[in-house]
Amino acid sequence: MHRVMGTTERRALPPTCVQYRPRQTLAEQAVKKTDLEKNKALKLANSLKLSAAVRAGRDTGPAKVDRREQRRLDQEQGLVPFACKLDAELVKRLQALAPAHAGGMSGLVKEALERGLPQEGAAA
């Protein structure tokens, strides 16, 4: 209620005003029939692609661990992601050596850093 020049009036909210609406649950959200059919077609195409690979002898191998699970496994091992910028020539050398190393790229970089850094007790 607003007081304007001695009168009291009640204003309605303008039609463009956004009002609070509780979120819809999944059951309340409407999915278009075409979107539903498109999703089913994508699932079917993916399953056909995977089954064709298995029939052709290109087994996909063991199931890959999803990112969340891989992050959890890395944390249990005490591993921390670490990014840095390196010279392009150095990166090419690392990439050439990584496939032959037992630990891959991470193991190779770890080994090189351990060899290059002074020991913890040594003065810098």
Secondary structure, DSSP 8 states (H G I E B T S, - for coil): -EEETTEEE-----TT---------TTTS---HHHHHHHHHHHHHHHHHHHHHHHTT----S----HHHHHHHHHHTT---------HHHHHHHHHHGGGSTTHHHHHHHHHHHHHS--TTS--
